[in-house]
Amino acid sequence: MVSAADPRAVAAGVEILKAGGSATDAAIATMLALGVVEPQSSGMGGGSFWVRHSAKGGLDTIDARETAPMAAGPRLFYTADGQPMDHRVAVPGGKSVGVPGALRGMALAYRSGGKLPWARLFAPAIRIARDGWQLTPRFVDGLARNGTHITPEMRAIFSPGGVALPAGATVRNPAQAALLERLASRGADSFYVGPDAQALVATVRNAAQNPSQMTTGDMASYAAKPRDPVCVPYRSYRICGMGPPSSGGLTVLMILKQLERFDMGALGKDSATAWHLFAESSRLAYADRNLYIGDPDFVRVPVAGLLDPAYLAGRSALIAPDRTMASVAAGTPPDAPPRVRAAPAEVPGTTSLSVADAQGNVVAVTTTVEGVFGSGLTVNGIVLNNQLTDFDTVPEKDGYLVANRVEGGKRPRSSMAPTIVYDAQGRVRLSIGAAGGPTIIAQIAKAIMGVIDFGLPAQDAIAMGLLYAPGMQAVAESGTERAGMVPALQALGERVAVGPLGLKANAVEWVGGRWVGAADPRSEGVAEDEAGTVTKIRRFGSDPSRPPE
């Protein structure tokens, strides 16, 4: 089973499974194809996090997050007159581009989980880029709203002669096809050393706006890293995710553990009290996330302290079913470092996928170029990320250095949260990931709550409306059942606005002795198995005969 945000990418992964490939093989093929048909969200110019379950037993995670050039300093995003840049000014151009990690992440995963020849995994993506694919309504809309900063070379693919192509038009990316062919034959290292690396570095250093200090040495020295997963028991299940420099795994686990003392199942999915509790737990977890989590190679992250049962029980005791906290602040977990400050805003230019093979190997990957179309820079037909704007712009606060400040070689904090859930017998129950900047954390926690506490299929748990509460102000997702819950939430003291959230999640789950896929009805994603069965997607509670929004 493969679930991802675009059917063409799903088909690429299924093709590899049918050819005898492993879940890792299929994940790589799916990622490569997503980079062709979803260049606004992911690709070889970005990075990723992997969470993998082996059928032989064991769980591993891979950090393929981008790094800052070694020449980057704490005031990377300051103007010539010594003022912090506005985020919108910092994003376009070369300075926001981190050394891409996606390909070396794929290569590291392949060494321990690959089965088919490396070049075979590139074949579907090469075919799509060379022969063409049809533009989707979602892509055309996103290009019009968020693609003003992309280079003329990339814009010409989708708007030849300056005229935007409509949905349904066929486009090709021959430069990307050629790059994929080179990487298929020469291996991932050829992206980091040699002409392709030199071209990427020249692009960011010579950018007309915000030129970078990246060097070919930064490219050559990049390494994807194995990391320790973070896991906690939740009711009769065990939930495992990505540790720092991603904040996603830890924050999801904190949200759920703080809810564990409440009978969420008895309250049910339609209970305003249940969603109030979810919001309160979210804001407590996000406060700790903002304060303590950064790149563990550069700062001390109190992972064990944040997941300490006694600490989480104390945090949970701050939550009451009948009222909302007057304010929220980070706690002091065991082994906490000196206080630091909150993170900058992230924007939703991300995608996720989950794969399970016939042998029982399961992979969850979240991959991104950060903002929509990243930095706007392109080289060899691929979009380059703007991940460095995930660092805190201001490097100190109240006399303390900020944990997520810019440093040479450092990886910016992320919200990505690929997650695997095990049942009481130690079998994989669910593999899930999401896109959407910091909403990723709430999306994953919400979906797991839906499956475990509310007894929903993963499809309906993903489709449920979200109440997003990273701070005291909550947002009820417009167009969903959560928006209709606002008066009841306000009666509990919640400050709630209704608005769009731009969510996108994908999952596979083990139900009734088989893999079942789930794909977010908010996206164009699908899930498909080797037999060609495609999961139908629908808004929770809607008429399944109607097309998704």
C-alpha positions in Angstrom: 0.0 0.0 0.0 1.2 3.5 -0.9 -0.5 6.7 0.3 0.8 10.1 -0.9 -0.4 13.5 -1.9 -0.6 12.9 -5.7 -1.9 9.9 -7.6 1.0 10.0 -10.1 3.5 9.7 -7.3 1.4 6.9 -5.7 1.4 5.0 -9.0 5.3 5.3 -9.0 5.5 3.7 -5.6 3.0 1.0 -6.5 5.0 0.3 -9.7 8.1 -0.3 -7.6 6.3 -2.6 -5.2 4.9 -4.6 -8.1 8.5 -5.0 -9.4 9.5 -6.6 -6.1 10.8 -3.5 -4.4 10.8 -2.9 -0.7 8.9 -0.3 1.2 12.1 1.8 1.2 12.4 1.4 -2.6 8.8 2.5 -3.1 9.2 5.4 -0.7 12.2 6.7 -2.7 10.3 6.3 -6.0 7.3 8.1 -4.6 9.4 11.0 -3.3 11.2 11.4 -6.6 7.9 11.5 -8.5 6.4 14.0 -6.0 9.4 16.2 -6.7 8.2 16.3 -10.3 4.5 16.8 -10.0 4.5 18.7 -6.7 7.6 20.9 -7.1 5.9 23.5 -4.9 6.1 21.2 -1.9 9.1 18.9 -2.1 12.0 17.6 -4.2 15.7 17.0 -4.4 16.3 20.7 -3.5 14.8 20.1 0.0 15.1 17.7 2.9 13.2 15.0 4.7 12.7 12.9 7.9 12.2 9.1 7.8 10.6 6.8 10.3 10.9 3.1 9.4 9.7 -0.2 10.8 11.6 -3.3 9.8 9.7 -6.6 9.4 12.7 -8.2 11.0 12.1 -6.1 14.1 13.4 -2.7 15.0 12.7 0.9 14.3 15.0 3.5 12.8 14.8 7.2 11.9 16.8 9.2 9.4 17.5 13.0 9.6 17.9 14.4 6.1 17.2 18.0 7.2 19.0 20.7 5.4 22.0 22.5 7.0 23.2 26.1 7.1 26.4 26.9 5.2 29.4 26.9 7.5 29.8 30.6 6.9 26.3 31.4 8.3 26.2 33.3 11.5 23.6 34.2 14.1 22.6 37.4 12.3 22.3 35.8 8.9 18.8 37.4 8.4 19.7 40.9 9.4 19.7 43.9 7.1 22.8 46.1 6.3 21.6 48.6 8.9 21.5 45.9 11.6 17.7 45.2 11.7 16.1 41.7 11.6 14.6 40.9 8.2 10.9 40.5 7.8 10.2 36.8 7.0 8.8 37.7 3.6 12.0 39.6 2.7 14.2 36.8 3.9 12.6 34.0 1.9 13.3 34.8 -1.7 16.8 34.3 -3.1 19.9 32.4 -1.9 20.4 33.3 1.8 17.4 31.1 2.8 18.6 28.0 1.0 20.0 25.2 3.2 22.3 22.5 1.9 19.7 20.0 0.5 19.5 16.7 2.4 16.8 14.7 0.5 19.0 12.7 -1.8 21.6 11.7 0.8 18.6 10.7 3.0 17.4 8.5 0.3 20.8 7.0 -0.2 21.2 6.3 3.5 17.8 4.6 3.6 18.6 2.6 0.5 21.8 1.2 1.9 19.9 -0.6 4.7 16.4 -1.0 3.1 16.8 -1.1 -0.6 16.2 -4.1 -2.7 15.9 -3.2 -6.4 18.7 -1.5 -8.3 19.1 2.2 -7.4 18.5 3.3 -11.0 15.2 1.4 -11.2 13.8 3.6 -8.5 14.2 6.7 -10.7 12.5 5.3 -13.7 8.9 6.5 -12.9 10.0 10.0 -12.1 12.2 10.3 -15.2 9.3 9.1 -17.3 6.9 11.7 -15.9 9.4 14.6 -16.2 10.4 13.6 -19.7 7.0 12.6 -21.2 4.9 15.1 -19.3 2.1 15.3 -16.7 -1.1 17.2 -16.5 -1.5 20.2 -14.2 -4.0 19.9 -11.4 -6.4 22.6 -10.2 -4.6 22.7 -6.9 -1.3 23.3 -8.5 -2.6 26.0 -10.9 -4.2 27.8 -8.0 -1.1 27.6 -5.8 1.1 28.9 -8.6 -1.1 31.9 -9.1 -1.2 32.7 -5.4 2.3 31.7 -4.2 4.6 31.4 -7.3 5.5 35.0 -8.0 9.1 34.5 -6.7 10.1 31.5 -8.8 12.8 31.9 -11.5 11.8 32.6 -15.1 13.2 29.2 -16.1 10.7 27.4 -13.9 7.9 29.8 -14.6 8.3 29.1 -18.3 7.4 25.5 -17.8 4.0 26.4 -16.4 3.4 29.7 -18.1 5.0 29.6 -21.5 5.2 33.1 -23.1 4.0 34.5 -19.8 0.5 32.9 -20.1 -0.4 30.6 -17.3 -1.5 27.1 -18.5 -4.9 25.9 -17.3 -5.6 22.8 -15.2 -5.4 19.7 -17.5 -2.6 21.1 -19.7 0.4 18.8 -20.2 3.9 20.1 -19.1 7.4 18.6 -19.3 10.6 19.3 -17.3 13.4 18.1 -19.5 16.1 19.6 -17.3 14.8 17.7 -14.3 14.5 14.5 -16.4 18.2 14.9 -17.3 19.2 15.5 -13.7 17.3 12.4 -12.6 19.0 10.3 -15.3 22.4 11.5 -14.1 21.6 10.6 -10.5 20.2 7.3 -11.5 23.4 6.3 -13.2 26.0 8.1 -11.0 24.4 7.8 -7.6 23.4 10.4 -5.0 26.9 11.6 -4.4 27.0 13.2 -7.8 24.5 15.7 -6.6 26.9 16.8 -3.9 30.2 16.8 -5.7 30.9 17.8 -9.3 29.1 19.9 -11.9 25.6 19.6 -10.4 26.8 20.7 -7.0 28.8 23.5 -8.6 25.7 24.7 -10.5 23.6 24.7 -7.3 26.2 26.7 -5.4 26.6 29.2 -8.2 22.8 29.7 -8.3 22.5 30.6 -4.6 25.7 32.6 -4.5 24.8 34.7 -7.6 21.2 35.1 -6.7 19.9 38.6 -7.5 18.3 38.8 -4.0 19.9 37.8 -0.7 22.9 36.0 -2.2 24.2 33.0 -0.2 27.6 32.2 1.3 27.2 28.4 0.5 30.3 26.7 -0.9 31.0 23.4 -2.7 32.6 22.3 0.5 29.2 22.7 2.3 27.6 20.5 -0.4 30.3 17.8 -0.3 30.3 17.6 3.5 26.6 17.2 4.0 25.6 13.9 5.7 22.2 12.5 6.5 22.1 11.1 10.0 20.6 8.2 11.8 18.8 9.5 14.9 17.1 7.8 17.9 13.4 7.6 17.6 11.2 9.0 20.4 8.5 6.6 21.7 5.9 6.6 24.5 3.0 4.3 25.5 -0.4 5.7 24.9 -3.2 3.6 26.4 -2.5 0.1 25.0 -0.5 1.4 22.1 3.1 2.5 21.5 3.6 5.7 19.4 7.0 6.4 17.8 8.2 9.4 15.9 11.1 11.6 14.8 13.3 13.2 17.4 15.1 16.5 17.2 15.9 18.5 15.2 12.3 17.9 14.3 10.0 19.1 17.1 7.1 17.1 15.6 7.6 13.7 17.2 8.1 15.1 20.7 5.2 17.5 20.6 2.8 15.0 19.3 3.7 12.6 22.1 3.4 15.4 24.7 -0.1 16.3 23.5 -1.3 12.7 23.7 0.3 11.9 27.0 -1.2 15.0 28.6 -4.6 13.8 27.4 -4.2 10.2 28.5 -5.8 10.8 32.0 -9.1 11.9 30.3 -11.6 9.4 28.9 -11.5 10.9 25.4 -13.4 7.9 23.9 -16.3 8.3 26.3 -16.5 12.0 25.4 -16.5 11.2 21.7 -15.5 13.1 18.5 -18.6 15.4 18.6 -17.9 16.6 22.2 -16.8 20.3 22.6 -15.2 19.2 25.9 -13.0 16.7 24.1 -11.8 19.3 21.6 -11.3 21.9 24.4 -9.1 19.3 26.2 -7.2 18.8 22.9 -6.7 22.5 22.5 -5.4 22.9 26.1 -3.0 20.0 25.7 -1.8 21.4 22.4 -1.0 24.9 23.7 1.0 23.4 26.6 3.0 21.1 24.3 3.6 23.9 21.8 4.9 26.1 24.5 7.5 23.5 25.5 8.3 22.8 21.9 9.0 26.5 21.2 11.2 26.9 24.1 13.4 23.8 24.2 13.7 22.0 20.9 16.6 22.7 18.4 19.4 20.8 16.6 20.7 18.3 19.3 24.2 18.6 17.7 24.3 22.2 18.8 22.0 22.6 21.8 21.0 20.4 24.8 17.4 19.3 24.1 15.8 17.7 27.3 14.2 14.8 25.4 13.8 12.5 28.4 12.6 15.4 30.6 9.9 16.5 28.1 8.6 12.9 28.0 9.1 12.2 31.7 5.8 10.8 33.0 5.8 12.8 36.2 6.5 16.0 34.3 3.7 15.3 31.8 1.3 14.5 34.6 2.1 17.9 36.2 1.5 19.6 32.9 -1.8 17.6 32.4 -2.9 18.7 35.8 -3.1 22.3 34.5 -5.9 21.2 32.1 -9.6 21.3 33.3 -12.6 20.0 31.4 -14.8 23.0 32.3 -12.6 26.0 31.8 -9.6 27.4 29.7 -6.3 28.4 31.2 -5.9 32.1 31.6 -2.4 31.9 30.1 0.1 29.4 29.0 3.9 29.1 29.4 6.5 26.5 29.0 7.3 24.2 32.0 10.6 23.2 33.5 11.2 19.5 32.6 14.0 17.6 34.3 17.4 18.5 32.9 16.0 21.6 31.3 18.6 24.0 29.8 18.5 27.8 30.4 15.3 29.5 29.0 15.2 30.3 25.4 12.5 31.8 23.2 9.8 30.9 20.7 10.2 29.8 17.1 9.4 31.7 14.0 6.5 30.9 11.8 6.6 28.0 9.3 4.7 28.0 6.1 3.1 24.9 4.5 5.2 23.8 1.5 5.5 20.1 2.5 4.3 16.6 1.6 4.1 13.2 3.2 3.8 9.6 2.3 3.4 6.2 3.9 4.3 2.8 2.4 3.9 -0.8 3.6 5.3 -3.8 1.6 4.2 -7.4 1.5 7.0 -8.4 3.9 5.7 -6.1 6.6 8.2 -3.3 6.3 6.6 0.1 6.9 8.0 3.6 6.0 6.7 7.1 6.9 8.5 10.0 5.3 7.8 13.8 5.4 9.7 15.8 2.9 9.7 19.5 2.1 11.2 22.6 0.4 9.7 24.6 3.3 7.6 27.4 1.8 5.5 27.1 -1.3 8.1 26.9 -4.1 10.8 27.3 -1.5 13.3 30.1 -2.1 12.0 30.6 -5.6 15.4 29.7 -7.0 15.7 26.7 -9.3 18.6 24.8 -10.9 18.5 21.8 -13.2 14.7 21.9 -13.2 14.3 21.6 -9.4 13.2 24.1 -6.7 15.6 25.0 -4.0 14.4 25.2 -0.4 14.1 28.1 2.0 14.6 26.0 5.1 17.0 28.4 6.8 14.1 30.8 7.5 12.9 28.1 10.0 15.7 29.4 12.3 14.9 32.1 14.8 15.9 35.4 13.2 16.9 37.0 16.4 19.7 35.0 18.1 19.2 36.0 21.7 16.4 36.9 24.1 16.5 38.3 27.7 20.2 37.6 27.9 20.0 34.0 26.7 21.1 32.6 23.4 18.2 31.1 21.4 18.3 27.3 20.9 17.1 27.6 17.3 19.5 30.5 16.3 21.4 30.3 13.1 24.9 28.6 13.3 27.1 27.2 10.5 26.4 23.6 9.8 23.2 23.6 12.0 19.8 22.2 11.1 16.8 24.4 11.7 14.0 23.1 13.9 11.1 21.5 12.0 7.5 20.5 12.7 7.5 17.5 10.5 6.2 14.4 12.3 6.2 11.1 10.4 4.8 8.6 13.0 4.3 4.9 13.4 1.8 3.5 15.9 2.2 0.0 17.3 -0.6 -2.1 18.9 -0.4 -4.0 22.2 1.1 -7.0 20.4 3.9 -4.9 18.9 2.5 -4.9 15.4 2.3 -1.7 13.2 -1.2 -0.4 13.5 -0.8 3.0 11.7 1.8 4.9 9.7 1.0 8.6 9.2 2.5 11.9 8.2 1.2 15.4 7.3 2.1 18.7 5.7 1.2 22.2 6.7 4.0 23.8 8.7 3.4 23.9 12.5 -0.2 22.5 12.0 1.5 19.2 11.2 1.9 18.4 14.9 -1.8 19.0 15.6 -2.9 17.1 12.5 -1.0 14.0 13.6 -2.1 14.2 17.2 -5.7 14.7 16.0 -5.6 11.7 13.7 -4.1 9.4 16.3 -6.7 10.5 18.8 -9.3 9.8 16.1 -8.1 6.2 15.5 -7.3 5.2 19.1 -9.8 7.1 21.2 -12.7 7.6 18.8 -12.3 4.3 17.0 -12.4 5.9 13.6 -10.8 4.5 10.4 -7.7 6.4 9.5 -9.5 7.9 6.6 -12.1 9.5 8.7 -9.6 10.5 11.4 -7.6 12.4 8.9 -10.7 14.0 7.4 -12.0 15.3 10.7 -11.9 19.1 11.1 -9.1 20.4 13.3 -9.0 22.7 16.3 -5.5 24.2 16.1 -4.3 25.8 19.3 -0.5 26.6 19.3 -1.2 29.4 21.8 -4.2 30.9 23.6 -5.9 31.8 20.3 -7.4 28.7 18.6 -8.5 28.3 15.0 -11.5 26.1 14.1 -11.0 24.8 10.6 -13.5 26.4 8.3 -15.8 24.2 6.2 -15.7 21.5 8.8 -17.7 20.3 11.8 -15.2 22.1 14.1 -16.4 25.5 12.9 -20.0 24.7 14.1 -18.6 23.9 17.5 -17.3 27.4 18.2 -20.2 28.6 20.5 -19.8 25.5 22.7 -16.0 26.0 22.8 -16.5 29.7 23.7 -18.7 28.7 26.6 -15.7 26.8 27.9 -13.6 29.9 27.7 -11.8 29.2 24.5 -10.8 32.1 22.2 -11.7 30.7 18.8 -11.6 32.1 15.3 -12.8 30.2 12.2 -10.4 30.0 9.3 -8.7 27.8 6.7 -5.7 25.8 7.8 -4.3 24.2 4.6 -4.0 20.6 5.9 -2.7 17.6 4.0 -2.1 14.1 5.6 -1.6 10.5 4.4 -1.6 7.2 6.2 -1.7 3.4 5.9 -3.2 1.3 8.6 -3.4 -2.4 9.4 -7.1 -3.4 9.8 -8.8 -6.8 9.5 -5.6 -8.5 8.4 -4.8 -6.2 5.6 -3.3 -2.8 4.8 -5.8 0.0 4.2 -4.9 3.4 2.9 -6.0 6.9 3.8 -5.6 10.2 2.0 -6.7 13.7 3.0 -9.8 14.9 1.1 -8.4 18.4 1.4 -5.6 17.4 -1.1 -5.4 15.5 -4.4 -3.8 12.6 -2.7 -4.9 8.9 -2.9 -3.8 5.6 -1.5 -3.4 2.5 -3.8 -2.4 -1.1 -3.2 -0.5 -3.5 -5.6 -3.9 -4.8 -6.9 -4.7 -1.3 -8.1 -7.4 -0.6 -5.5 -7.6 3.1 -4.9 -8.9 4.4 -1.6 -11.9 6.7 -2.0 -11.5 10.0 -0.3 -14.3 12.1 1.2 -14.9 14.7 3.8 -15.9 13.2 7.1 -19.6 13.1 7.4 -20.2 14.2 3.8 -21.9 12.6 0.9 -19.4 10.1 -0.5 -20.8 10.4 -4.0 -19.6 14.0 -4.1 -16.1 14.8 -5.2 -13.7 16.0 -2.5 -13.2 19.7 -2.0 
